[in-house]
Amino acid sequence: ADVFVGHDEVLSRHGIWTPDHAGRRPLRPVLAPTPESLIVAEQLSAQPALAERPLFARLDLSVRSAEVLAIVGPNGSGKSTLARLLGGLLRPQVGTVTASEPMAPGRAGSVIWQWPARSLVSRIGSVFQDPEHQFLTGRVSDELMLGPIRAGLAETEAHRRATELADRLRLDPVWDANPFTLSGGEKRRLSVATALATAPRVVILDEPTFGQDRRTWDEMLTLLAGLADSGRAVVMATHDRALVDALADRTLRLGPED
């Protein structure tokens, strides 16, 4: 007790967790954006092959701007599957996932999984549960610039965004490193940075705080809160109860009740 109470500031500075640490969401701006529906899931069902029952069935859900939606539940309840469906990375087995204006590249209500990659990457940023599954280059700097360049930005603007995100997420020291050689926490922060590099309206994250120490956890909380406060929609599938308590505006629980 003497160590945790008397030396909390020092422990925090070095990223060391203490038993009573709980994050606090920064105060929201006085003139917060008005939420609007960006992605709508209707009657959505998902059932793995050979499974006796669906992960979830006839699910109706709206992803709204200026809000943080937390998807929680035990392992195997379908959190990652739902995240990929909302991000347009999976075709629904049953039901639809559509985008409303101003999200859709064409008309409102367009089916997200049918969007071409360039339209998807500039509108919805996805962070996978395993960061290594989304790395495509041999350098952190190239990884950060890849999305903006694919979305049609000039190389100078892509570099500006990359350096800004690297500074924000403490990736400067590994700027020239191979993404696959980073620590677990660095890989997670890089995967989040790549999803944000194209400035999408919707950000979908699977376990965004996995592998973070206390300091980088607090920074991730502040970053995600800032995204929502600026008008973006944030969806996070997570087991991190402290993150949900500090950040979520709405919570969707999958699987059996406690």
C-alpha positions in Angstrom: 0.0 0.0 0.0 2.8 2.4 0.8 4.4 1.8 -2.6 1.2 2.2 -4.6 0.0 5.2 -2.8 3.2 7.0 -2.0 4.9 6.5 -5.4 2.0 6.6 -7.8 3.4 9.4 -9.9 6.7 7.7 -10.4 5.0 4.4 -11.3 2.7 6.1 -13.8 5.6 7.8 -15.5 7.3 4.4 -16.1 4.0 2.9 -17.3 3.6 0.5 -14.3 0.0 -0.6 -13.5 -1.3 -0.2 -10.0 -4.4 -2.0 -8.7 -6.6 1.0 -8.3 -5.8 2.7 -11.6 -8.9 3.6 -13.6 -8.8 5.8 -16.7 -10.9 8.9 -17.1 -12.2 10.2 -20.3 -11.1 13.8 -21.0 -13.9 16.4 -20.8 -15.9 16.7 -24.0 -16.0 19.9 -25.9 -18.9 22.2 -25.1 -20.1 22.2 -28.7 -20.0 18.4 -29.3 -21.0 17.2 -32.8 -24.6 15.8 -33.1 -24.5 12.0 -33.6 -25.8 10.7 -36.9 -26.1 7.1 -38.1 -23.2 6.1 -40.4 -23.5 2.3 -40.6 -26.7 0.3 -40.1 -26.8 -3.5 -39.5 -30.2 -5.1 -39.9 -31.2 -8.7 -39.0 -27.6 -9.7 -38.9 -26.7 -13.3 -38.1 -23.4 -15.2 -38.1 -22.9 -18.9 -37.6 -19.5 -20.7 -38.1 -19.4 -23.8 -40.2 -20.3 -26.9 -38.2 -21.4 -24.8 -35.2 -24.7 -25.9 -33.5 -26.0 -22.4 -33.0 -25.2 -18.9 -34.3 -22.8 -16.5 -32.6 -25.6 -13.9 -32.8 -28.9 -13.8 -34.7 -31.2 -11.1 -36.0 -29.0 -8.3 -34.7 -30.0 -4.7 -35.4 -27.3 -2.2 -34.7 -26.5 1.4 -35.6 -23.0 2.9 -35.6 -23.2 6.6 -35.0 -20.8 9.5 -35.4 -19.4 11.2 -32.2 -20.0 8.1 -30.2 -18.0 5.1 -28.8 -19.7 1.8 -29.1 -18.2 -1.1 -27.1 -18.8 -4.7 -28.1 -18.2 -7.0 -25.2 -18.6 -10.7 -24.3 -16.7 -13.9 -23.6 -14.3 -15.5 -26.0 -16.1 -17.1 -28.9 -19.2 -14.8 -28.6 -18.6 -13.2 -32.1 -17.0 -9.9 -31.2 -14.3 -10.1 -33.9 -16.8 -11.4 -36.4 -19.1 -8.6 -35.8 -16.3 -6.1 -36.1 -15.3 -7.4 -39.5 -18.9 -7.4 -40.7 -19.3 -3.7 -39.7 -16.0 -2.9 -41.3 -17.0 -4.4 -44.7 -14.3 -7.2 -44.4 -16.9 -10.0 -44.3 -20.0 -10.7 -46.4 -23.0 -11.2 -44.1 -24.5 -14.7 -44.2 -27.9 -13.3 -43.2 -28.9 -9.7 -42.9 -27.3 -6.5 -44.3 -24.7 -3.9 -43.4 -25.2 -0.7 -45.2 -23.9 2.9 -45.1 -25.9 6.1 -45.0 -24.9 9.5 -46.3 -22.3 10.9 -46.2 -20.5 7.6 -45.8 -21.4 5.9 -49.0 -19.2 6.4 -52.0 -22.3 6.3 -54.2 -25.9 6.4 -53.1 -27.0 6.1 -49.4 -27.7 2.7 -48.2 -24.9 1.0 -50.3 -23.8 -2.4 -49.2 -20.4 -2.0 -47.5 -18.8 -5.4 -48.3 -19.2 -4.6 -52.0 -17.2 -1.4 -51.9 -13.8 -1.3 -53.7 -10.8 -1.2 -51.5 -10.0 2.5 -52.2 -13.5 3.5 -51.1 -13.3 1.3 -48.0 -9.9 2.4 -46.7 -10.8 6.1 -46.9 -14.1 5.6 -45.0 -13.6 2.8 -42.5 -10.4 2.0 -40.6 -10.1 -1.5 -39.1 -7.7 -2.7 -36.5 -7.4 -6.5 -36.4 -7.1 -8.6 -33.2 -3.7 -9.8 -34.4 -1.7 -6.8 -35.7 0.6 -8.9 -37.8 -2.3 -9.9 -40.0 -2.6 -6.4 -41.5 1.1 -5.4 -42.0 2.1 -5.3 -45.6 5.5 -3.6 -45.8 9.0 -3.9 -44.4 9.2 -0.5 -42.6 7.0 1.3 -40.1 7.2 4.5 -42.1 6.0 2.7 -45.3 3.2 1.0 -43.3 1.9 4.3 -42.1 2.0 5.9 -45.6 0.5 3.0 -47.5 -3.1 3.6 -46.7 -3.1 7.3 -47.6 -1.3 6.7 -50.8 -3.7 3.9 -51.8 -6.5 6.3 -51.0 -5.1 8.8 -53.6 -3.2 11.3 -51.4 0.1 12.9 -52.5 3.2 11.4 -51.0 4.0 14.7 -49.1 0.6 14.6 -47.4 0.9 10.9 -46.7 4.3 11.5 -45.1 2.9 14.4 -43.0 0.1 12.2 -41.6 2.6 9.3 -41.0 5.0 11.5 -38.9 2.1 13.0 -37.0 0.8 9.6 -36.0 4.2 8.2 -35.2 4.8 11.1 -32.8 1.3 10.7 -31.2 1.6 7.0 -30.7 5.3 6.9 -29.7 6.5 5.2 -32.8 9.3 7.6 -33.7 12.0 5.4 -32.3 11.0 2.5 -34.6 10.3 4.6 -37.7 12.8 2.6 -39.9 12.2 -0.8 -38.2 10.4 -3.8 -39.7 6.9 -3.9 -38.3 7.2 -7.7 -37.6 10.2 -7.0 -35.2 8.3 -4.7 -32.9 7.2 -5.5 -29.4 3.6 -6.5 -28.9 2.5 -3.1 -27.6 4.3 -1.3 -30.5 2.6 -3.6 -33.1 -0.8 -2.8 -31.6 -0.1 1.0 -31.7 1.2 0.7 -35.3 -2.0 -1.1 -36.3 -4.1 1.6 -34.8 -2.0 4.3 -36.5 -2.4 2.7 -39.9 -6.2 2.6 -39.5 -6.2 6.3 -38.6 -3.8 7.4 -41.4 -6.6 7.8 -44.0 -8.7 9.9 -41.6 -11.8 7.6 -41.9 -15.2 8.5 -40.5 -15.5 5.2 -38.7 -12.8 3.4 -36.8 -13.3 -0.2 -35.8 -10.8 -1.7 -33.3 -10.4 -5.3 -32.0 -8.7 -5.2 -28.6 -7.1 -1.8 -29.0 -5.4 -1.8 -25.6 -3.9 -5.3 -25.7 -0.2 -5.2 -24.7 -0.1 -1.6 -23.5 1.5 -0.4 -20.3 -0.3 2.1 -18.1 1.1 5.2 -19.9 0.3 4.1 -23.4 -3.1 2.8 -22.2 -3.9 6.3 -21.0 -2.7 7.8 -24.3 -4.8 5.3 -26.3 -7.9 6.3 -24.2 -7.2 10.0 -24.9 -6.7 9.3 -28.6 -10.0 7.3 -29.0 -11.9 9.9 -27.0 -10.6 12.6 -29.2 -11.7 10.8 -32.3 -15.3 10.5 -31.0 -15.3 14.1 -29.8 -14.2 15.3 -33.3 -17.3 13.6 -34.8 -15.9 10.1 -35.8 -17.6 6.9 -34.9 -15.5 4.5 -32.8 -16.3 0.8 -32.4 -14.2 -1.3 -30.1 -14.4 -5.0 -29.4 -12.7 -5.6 -26.1 -12.3 -7.5 -22.9 -10.9 -4.4 -21.2 -13.6 -3.5 -18.7 -11.7 -0.4 -17.5 -11.6 1.0 -21.1 -15.3 0.3 -21.5 -16.2 2.1 -18.2 -14.0 5.1 -19.1 -14.9 5.5 -22.8 -18.1 3.8 -24.0 -21.2 5.7 -24.8 -23.1 2.5 -25.6 -22.3 -1.1 -24.9 -23.4 -4.2 -26.8 -23.0 -7.5 -25.0 -22.8 -10.7 -27.1 -23.1 -14.2 -25.7 -24.9 -15.4 -22.5 -25.6 -12.9 -19.8 -23.4 -13.0 -16.6 
